[in-house]
Amino acid sequence: MTAIVSISLENEMDLILAYKKSIRTAEMLGLTISTQTAFATAVSEVCREVIDKTFDGQLSIGVLTEGERYSLSARITFRKDDNFGKVNDGLDYARRLVPALEVSVANDWVTVMLKMPVPRSAKVDRAKISAVKLHFEVAEPVSAYEEVKQRNYELFKLNEERESALLAANYLNEQKDEFLSVASHELKTPLTILRSFAQLAIKTEGGNNAQLQLYLKKIETQSAKLNSLIQQLLDITKIDAGTADYQMEHVSINTFLTNAVDLVSMIIPNNNVSLQLGNDATVMLDRLRIEQVVNNIVGNAAKYSKSGSSITIRTKVKNGVVSVTVEDEGIGMSDETLHQVFKKFYRSEQVLKKYNGLGMGLYIASKIIADHKGSITVNSNEGIGSVFCFTLPVAEQADAFIAAV
């Protein structure tokens, strides 16, 4: 059947729609007034029974082609219900109005098909059927109720499409995370072996040959970089899956930062790194994870700053919260970048052109801080520099959630 009009059967107002649409379809196909009335009445009688006794009713009005003959048809489907099989005056009356009425059941769904033959004199063909269908597609609603019904349907379809797209995106994201996890694990073992042999060669054979020593050090350096990237990928998959392992302990924030900054300063010798400590406080943290946060923020400050520029780290304790700020004199960030800098794999166009990286570090840092029940923010001005700030609750507040970590 070529469907021309479809109506969901929900309440009595839909009976009026069913009748009017049936009449109009029959009229446009060239049926007589008496035939139009008989067909529309039969359709509305069956629809009335469906609305009164069943659920999920749907009406489709169209043209059925059987050989060279055409029939104006109505297909009414609904979920099977014992009430419909009992006394059914509407169905009996409809049988007397149309030449053919068939009822079939499949997979708990019932279909009632009504057929009204179209006389040859109506000169119905595919072009005419298409014209009738187009008429209903562009026609204005026949009532305020139909207009509201159409808008609700459009909103439903839009929401359905968005939900489907979201499910597809989530599935792809899960597949990507699984791939990253597997690939990272598979790469880590051979890379560790490669790096170990490079280090061993530097200590043995490399010592007797300056050129070989240089090559081996390059292999070791690049292996270390690749190992860091793989570790970040592993961190992301664990953090996103909620399986990151934290070894929480009570730590003096000033002692911890002094040690952490001493280590990171050795990695960035071309910048002037200073640490300005405020009052000390005890916090609950995972040393390696928070050290990872410090290394990332301070490392980025050096990466996006000129050689010889200053990087200042300050601490402050207030209202049971430790604040750690890292201020640099680097390239700064645009307003657009500020709103996206903590997103996974985000890198601005300005950064993409000049600097290496995958955009994972700040995302990982933000998740680690969030898992420590803290927060991380950034303020920045292009061409002047950036100020990152992360907070951690002092031990009194941190003890409350240690069991949940």
ROGU-508272 format. One record per residue (C-alpha): residue in three letters; chain; z, x, y. Coordinates in Angstrom, 1 decimal. Example, Ala and Ser with C-alpha at 12.3 -4.5 7.8 and 13.67 -1.06 7.14 Angstrom:
> ala	A	7.8	12.3	-4.5;
> ser	A	7.1	13.7	-1.1;
***
This chain:
> met	A	0.0	0.0	0.0;
> thr	A	-0.8	1.2	3.5;
> ala	A	2.4	0.6	5.4;
> ile	A	1.9	-0.8	8.9;
> val	A	5.5	-1.9	9.9;
> ser	A	8.9	-0.9	8.6;
> ile	A	12.2	-2.5	9.3;
> ser	A	15.7	-1.7	8.0;
> leu	A	17.5	-4.9	7.0;
> glu	A	21.0	-4.9	8.5;
> asn	A	21.8	-8.2	10.1;
> glu	A	20.4	-11.6	11.2;
> met	A	18.6	-10.1	14.1;
> asp	A	16.4	-8.3	11.7;
> leu	A	15.2	-11.6	10.3;
> ile	A	13.7	-12.4	13.6;
> leu	A	12.0	-9.1	13.8;
> ala	A	10.7	-9.5	10.2;
> tyr	A	9.3	-12.9	11.0;
> lys	A	7.6	-11.8	14.3;
> lys	A	6.1	-8.6	12.8;
> ser	A	4.8	-10.5	9.8;
> ile	A	3.2	-13.2	12.0;
> arg	A	1.6	-10.5	14.3;
> thr	A	0.3	-8.4	11.4;
> ala	A	-1.3	-11.5	9.7;
> glu	A	-2.8	-12.6	13.0;
> met	A	-4.4	-9.2	13.7;
> leu	A	-5.9	-9.1	10.2;
> gly	A	-7.6	-12.4	10.9;
> leu	A	-5.6	-14.8	8.7;
> thr	A	-5.3	-18.5	9.6;
> ile	A	-2.3	-19.8	11.5;
> ser	A	-1.1	-21.7	8.4;
> thr	A	-1.4	-18.6	6.3;
> gln	A	0.4	-16.5	8.9;
> thr	A	3.3	-19.0	8.9;
> ala	A	3.5	-19.2	5.2;
> phe	A	3.6	-15.4	4.7;
> ala	A	6.1	-14.8	7.6;
> thr	A	8.4	-17.5	6.3;
> ala	A	8.3	-16.1	2.7;
> val	A	9.1	-12.6	4.0;
> ser	A	12.0	-13.8	6.1;
> glu	A	13.4	-15.9	3.3;
> val	A	13.6	-12.9	0.9;
> cys	A	15.0	-10.7	3.7;
> arg	A	17.7	-13.3	4.4;
> glu	A	18.8	-13.1	0.7;
> val	A	18.8	-9.3	0.8;
> ile	A	20.9	-9.2	4.0;
> asp	A	23.4	-11.8	2.7;
> lys	A	23.8	-10.4	-0.8;
> thr	A	22.9	-6.7	-1.0;
> phe	A	22.9	-3.4	0.8;
> asp	A	20.4	-0.8	2.1;
> gly	A	17.6	-3.2	2.4;
> gln	A	14.2	-2.0	3.7;
> leu	A	11.1	-4.0	4.6;
> ser	A	7.6	-2.6	4.7;
> ile	A	4.6	-4.7	5.8;
> gly	A	1.1	-3.5	5.1;
> val	A	-2.2	-3.9	3.3;
> leu	A	-2.7	-3.4	-0.4;
> thr	A	-6.1	-2.5	-1.6;
> glu	A	-7.1	-3.7	-5.1;
> gly	A	-10.7	-2.8	-5.8;
> glu	A	-12.8	-4.2	-3.0;
> arg	A	-10.2	-6.9	-2.1;
> tyr	A	-7.3	-6.6	0.4;
> ser	A	-4.0	-8.3	0.4;
> leu	A	-1.5	-8.6	3.2;
> ser	A	1.7	-7.4	1.5;
> ala	A	5.4	-7.0	2.1;
> arg	A	7.6	-4.7	0.0;
> ile	A	11.3	-5.3	0.2;
> thr	A	13.5	-2.7	-1.5;
> phe	A	17.3	-2.8	-1.8;
> arg	A	20.1	-1.4	-4.0;
> lys	A	20.6	-3.4	-7.2;
> asp	A	23.4	-6.0	-6.9;
> asp	A	24.5	-8.7	-9.3;
> asn	A	24.8	-11.2	-6.5;
> phe	A	21.1	-11.2	-6.0;
> gly	A	20.4	-12.2	-9.5;
> lys	A	22.4	-15.4	-9.2;
> val	A	21.2	-18.6	-7.6;
> asn	A	18.5	-17.4	-5.2;
> asp	A	17.1	-20.3	-3.2;
> gly	A	15.3	-18.0	-0.7;
> leu	A	13.4	-16.2	-3.5;
> asp	A	12.4	-19.5	-5.1;
> tyr	A	11.2	-20.9	-1.9;
> ala	A	9.2	-17.7	-1.1;
> arg	A	7.4	-18.0	-4.5;
> arg	A	6.1	-21.4	-3.4;
> leu	A	4.7	-20.0	-0.1;
> val	A	2.7	-16.9	-1.4;
> pro	A	0.3	-16.7	-4.3;
> ala	A	2.0	-13.6	-5.8;
> leu	A	5.7	-12.5	-5.8;
> glu	A	6.8	-9.8	-8.2;
> val	A	10.3	-8.4	-8.8;
> ser	A	10.8	-5.0	-10.4;
> val	A	13.9	-2.8	-11.0;
> ala	A	14.0	1.1	-11.3;
> asn	A	16.9	3.5	-11.0;
> asp	A	19.3	0.9	-9.6;
> trp	A	16.8	-0.2	-6.9;
> val	A	15.1	-3.6	-6.8;
> thr	A	11.6	-4.1	-5.3;
> val	A	10.3	-7.5	-4.3;
> met	A	6.5	-7.4	-3.6;
> leu	A	4.8	-10.4	-1.8;
> lys	A	1.0	-10.6	-1.6;
> met	A	-1.2	-12.8	0.4;
> pro	A	-5.0	-12.3	-0.2;
> val	A	-7.1	-11.6	2.9;
> pro	A	-10.3	-13.7	2.9;
> arg	A	-13.6	-11.7	3.1;
> ser	A	-14.4	-13.6	6.3;
> ala	A	-11.6	-11.6	8.0;
> lys	A	-13.8	-8.5	7.6;
> val	A	-10.9	-6.2	6.9;
> asp	A	-11.7	-2.5	6.3;
> arg	A	-9.9	0.8	6.7;
> ala	A	-10.8	1.1	10.4;
> lys	A	-9.3	-2.3	11.1;
> ile	A	-6.1	-1.5	9.1;
> ser	A	-5.8	1.8	11.1;
> ala	A	-6.2	-0.1	14.4;
> val	A	-3.5	-2.6	13.4;
> lys	A	-1.2	0.3	12.4;
> leu	A	-1.8	2.1	15.7;
> his	A	-1.1	-1.1	17.6;
> phe	A	2.4	-1.3	16.2;
> glu	A	3.0	2.4	16.8;
> val	A	2.4	2.2	20.5;
> ala	A	3.5	-1.4	21.1;
> glu	A	6.6	-2.1	23.3;
> pro	A	9.6	-3.5	21.5;
> val	A	9.6	-7.3	21.1;
> ser	A	13.2	-7.5	22.1;
> ala	A	16.1	-5.5	23.5;
> tyr	A	17.6	-5.4	20.0;
> glu	A	14.5	-3.8	18.6;
> glu	A	14.5	-1.2	21.5;
> val	A	18.1	-0.3	20.7;
> lys	A	17.3	-0.2	17.0;
> gln	A	14.3	2.1	17.6;
> arg	A	16.4	4.5	19.7;
> asn	A	19.2	4.6	17.1;
> tyr	A	16.6	5.4	14.5;
> glu	A	15.1	8.2	16.6;
> leu	A	18.5	9.6	17.2;
> phe	A	19.3	9.4	13.5;
> lys	A	16.0	11.2	12.5;
> leu	A	16.6	13.9	15.2;
> asn	A	20.1	14.4	13.9;
> glu	A	18.8	14.5	10.3;
> glu	A	16.2	17.1	11.2;
> arg	A	18.8	19.2	13.0;
> glu	A	21.2	19.0	10.1;
> ser	A	18.4	20.0	7.7;
> ala	A	17.5	22.9	9.9;
> leu	A	21.1	23.9	10.1;
> leu	A	21.5	23.8	6.3;
> ala	A	18.4	25.9	5.9;
> ala	A	19.6	28.4	8.5;
> asn	A	23.0	28.6	6.8;
> tyr	A	21.3	29.2	3.4;
> leu	A	19.2	32.0	4.8;
> asn	A	22.2	33.5	6.5;
> glu	A	24.1	33.4	3.2;
> gln	A	21.2	35.0	1.4;
> lys	A	21.0	37.7	4.1;
> asp	A	24.7	38.4	3.9;
> glu	A	24.5	38.7	0.1;
> phe	A	21.6	41.1	0.4;
> leu	A	23.4	43.2	3.0;
> ser	A	26.5	43.4	0.8;
> val	A	24.5	44.4	-2.4;
> ala	A	22.2	46.8	-0.5;
> ser	A	25.1	48.5	1.2;
> his	A	27.1	49.0	-2.0;
> glu	A	24.0	50.3	-3.8;
> leu	A	23.2	52.7	-0.9;
> lys	A	26.7	54.0	-0.4;
> thr	A	27.1	55.8	-3.8;
> pro	A	23.9	57.9	-3.7;
> leu	A	24.5	58.6	0.0;
> thr	A	28.0	59.9	-0.7;
> ile	A	26.7	62.2	-3.4;
> leu	A	23.9	63.5	-1.1;
> arg	A	26.4	64.2	1.7;
> ser	A	28.8	65.9	-0.7;
> phe	A	26.0	68.3	-2.0;
> ala	A	24.9	69.0	1.6;
> gln	A	28.5	70.0	2.5;
> leu	A	28.8	72.1	-0.6;
> ala	A	25.5	73.9	0.1;
> ile	A	26.6	74.6	3.7;
> lys	A	29.7	76.4	2.3;
> thr	A	27.8	78.4	-0.3;
> glu	A	24.1	79.1	0.0;
> gly	A	23.8	78.0	3.7;
> gly	A	26.1	80.7	4.8;
> asn	A	23.6	83.4	3.9;
> asn	A	20.6	81.9	5.7;
> ala	A	20.8	80.7	9.3;
> gln	A	17.7	78.5	9.0;
> leu	A	18.9	76.9	5.8;
> gln	A	22.3	76.4	7.4;
> leu	A	20.7	74.5	10.3;
> tyr	A	18.7	72.3	8.0;
> leu	A	21.7	71.5	5.8;
> lys	A	23.8	70.6	8.9;
> lys	A	21.1	68.2	10.0;
> ile	A	21.1	66.6	6.6;
> glu	A	24.9	66.3	6.7;
> thr	A	24.9	64.9	10.2;
> gln	A	22.2	62.3	9.5;
> ser	A	24.0	61.4	6.2;
> ala	A	27.2	60.8	8.2;
> lys	A	25.3	58.5	10.6;
> leu	A	23.7	56.5	7.8;
> asn	A	27.1	56.3	6.0;
> ser	A	28.6	54.8	9.2;
> leu	A	25.8	52.2	9.4;
> ile	A	26.3	51.2	5.8;
> gln	A	30.1	50.9	6.3;
> gln	A	29.4	48.6	9.3;
> leu	A	27.2	46.4	7.1;
> leu	A	29.9	46.3	4.5;
> asp	A	32.5	45.4	7.2;
> ile	A	30.3	42.6	8.5;
> thr	A	29.9	41.0	5.0;
> lys	A	33.6	41.2	4.3;
> ile	A	34.6	39.9	7.7;
> asp	A	32.2	37.0	7.6;
> ala	A	33.3	36.1	4.1;
> gly	A	36.9	36.3	5.1;
> thr	A	37.7	39.0	2.5;
> ala	A	38.5	41.9	4.8;
> asp	A	41.5	43.7	3.6;
> tyr	A	44.2	44.6	6.2;
> gln	A	47.1	46.9	5.6;
> met	A	49.5	45.7	8.3;
> glu	A	52.5	47.8	9.4;
> his	A	54.8	48.2	12.4;
> val	A	53.4	50.8	14.7;
> ser	A	54.3	52.2	18.1;
> ile	A	51.3	51.4	20.3;
> asn	A	51.7	54.5	22.5;
> thr	A	52.0	56.8	19.5;
> phe	A	49.1	55.2	17.8;
> leu	A	46.8	55.3	20.9;
> thr	A	47.7	58.9	21.6;
> asn	A	46.6	60.0	18.1;
> ala	A	43.5	57.7	18.2;
> val	A	42.3	58.9	21.6;
> asp	A	42.9	62.6	20.6;
> leu	A	40.6	62.0	17.6;
> val	A	37.8	60.2	19.5;
> ser	A	37.9	62.7	22.3;
> met	A	36.8	65.4	19.9;
> ile	A	33.7	63.3	19.1;
> ile	A	32.7	62.9	22.7;
> pro	A	33.5	66.3	24.3;
> asn	A	31.1	65.7	27.2;
> asn	A	33.2	63.0	28.9;
> asn	A	36.5	63.2	30.7;
> val	A	38.8	60.9	28.6;
> ser	A	42.2	60.1	30.0;
> leu	A	45.0	58.0	28.6;
> gln	A	47.5	56.3	30.9;
> leu	A	50.3	54.8	28.8;
> gly	A	52.6	52.0	30.0;
> asn	A	55.8	50.8	28.4;
> asp	A	55.9	51.3	24.7;
> ala	A	56.0	48.4	22.2;
> thr	A	55.9	47.9	18.5;
> val	A	52.9	46.0	17.1;
> met	A	51.7	44.9	13.7;
> leu	A	48.3	46.4	13.0;
> asp	A	46.1	48.0	10.4;
> arg	A	45.8	51.6	11.6;
> leu	A	42.3	52.2	10.3;
> arg	A	40.9	48.9	11.6;
> ile	A	42.3	49.2	15.1;
> glu	A	41.3	52.8	15.2;
> gln	A	37.8	51.6	14.4;
> val	A	38.0	49.2	17.4;
> val	A	39.1	52.1	19.7;
> asn	A	36.4	54.4	18.4;
> asn	A	33.7	51.8	18.9;
> ile	A	34.7	50.8	22.5;
> val	A	35.4	54.4	23.6;
> gly	A	32.3	55.6	21.8;
> asn	A	30.1	53.0	23.5;
> ala	A	31.6	54.0	26.8;
> ala	A	30.5	57.6	26.3;
> lys	A	27.1	56.5	24.8;
> tyr	A	26.1	54.5	27.8;
> ser	A	27.6	56.9	30.4;
> lys	A	26.3	60.2	31.9;
> ser	A	27.7	63.5	30.7;
> gly	A	30.8	64.4	32.7;
> ser	A	31.7	60.8	33.6;
> ser	A	35.2	59.5	33.2;
> ile	A	36.6	57.1	30.6;
> thr	A	40.0	55.8	31.3;
> ile	A	42.3	54.1	28.8;
> arg	A	45.3	52.2	30.0;
> thr	A	48.0	50.1	28.3;
> lys	A	50.3	47.4	29.6;
> val	A	53.0	45.2	28.0;
> lys	A	53.6	41.7	29.4;
> asn	A	54.9	38.4	28.0;
> gly	A	54.9	39.7	24.4;
> val	A	51.4	41.0	24.5;
> val	A	50.0	44.6	24.6;
> ser	A	46.8	45.0	26.6;
> val	A	44.6	48.0	26.1;
> thr	A	41.8	48.5	28.7;
> val	A	38.9	51.0	28.4;
> glu	A	37.1	51.6	31.7;
> asp	A	33.9	53.6	32.0;
> glu	A	31.3	54.6	34.6;
> gly	A	28.3	53.8	32.6;
> ile	A	25.2	51.7	33.0;
> gly	A	27.1	48.4	33.0;
> met	A	25.8	45.0	31.8;
> ser	A	23.9	42.0	33.2;
> asp	A	25.4	38.5	33.2;
> glu	A	23.2	37.6	30.3;
> thr	A	24.4	40.5	28.2;
> leu	A	28.0	39.8	29.1;
> his	A	27.7	36.3	27.5;
> gln	A	26.2	37.7	24.3;
> val	A	27.6	41.3	23.8;
> phe	A	30.0	40.2	21.0;
> lys	A	27.3	38.5	19.0;
> lys	A	26.2	39.9	15.7;
> phe	A	23.2	42.3	16.0;
> tyr	A	22.8	41.6	19.7;
> arg	A	21.3	44.3	21.8;
> ser	A	19.9	43.8	25.3;
> glu	A	16.4	44.9	26.2;
> gln	A	17.8	47.6	28.5;
> val	A	19.7	49.1	25.6;
> leu	A	16.9	48.7	23.0;
> lys	A	14.5	50.9	25.0;
> lys	A	16.8	53.9	25.3;
> tyr	A	19.6	53.8	22.8;
> asn	A	19.9	53.7	19.0;
> gly	A	22.1	51.2	17.1;
> leu	A	22.1	47.9	15.4;
> gly	A	24.4	45.8	17.6;
> met	A	27.2	45.6	15.0;
> gly	A	30.1	47.5	16.5;
> leu	A	31.4	45.1	19.1;
> tyr	A	30.9	42.1	16.8;
> ile	A	33.1	43.9	14.2;
> ala	A	35.6	44.9	16.8;
> ser	A	35.9	41.3	18.1;
> lys	A	36.5	40.0	14.5;
> ile	A	39.1	42.6	13.8;
> ile	A	41.0	41.8	17.0;
> ala	A	40.8	38.1	16.2;
> asp	A	42.2	38.7	12.7;
> his	A	45.1	40.5	14.4;
> lys	A	45.7	37.4	16.5;
> gly	A	44.5	39.1	19.6;
> ser	A	41.6	38.7	22.0;
> ile	A	38.9	40.9	23.5;
> thr	A	37.0	40.5	26.8;
> val	A	34.7	42.5	29.0;
> asn	A	33.9	42.7	32.7;
> ser	A	31.0	44.7	34.0;
> asn	A	28.7	45.4	36.9;
> glu	A	25.2	46.8	36.4;
> gly	A	25.0	50.4	37.4;
> ile	A	28.7	50.8	38.0;
> gly	A	30.4	50.5	34.6;
> ser	A	32.3	48.2	32.3;
> val	A	35.9	47.4	31.5;
> phe	A	36.8	46.3	28.0;
> cys	A	40.2	44.9	27.2;
> phe	A	41.7	43.9	23.9;
> thr	A	45.2	42.5	23.3;
> leu	A	47.6	42.6	20.4;
> pro	A	50.9	40.6	20.0;
> val	A	54.1	42.6	20.0;
> ala	A	55.9	42.8	16.7;
> glu	A	58.1	39.7	17.4;
> gln	A	55.0	37.6	17.6;
> ala	A	53.1	39.5	15.0;
> asp	A	55.7	39.1	12.3;
> ala	A	55.1	35.3	12.3;
> phe	A	51.6	35.7	10.8;
> ile	A	51.9	38.9	8.7;
> ala	A	52.1	36.8	5.5;
> ala	A	48.8	35.0	6.3;
> val	A	46.8	38.3	6.8;
***
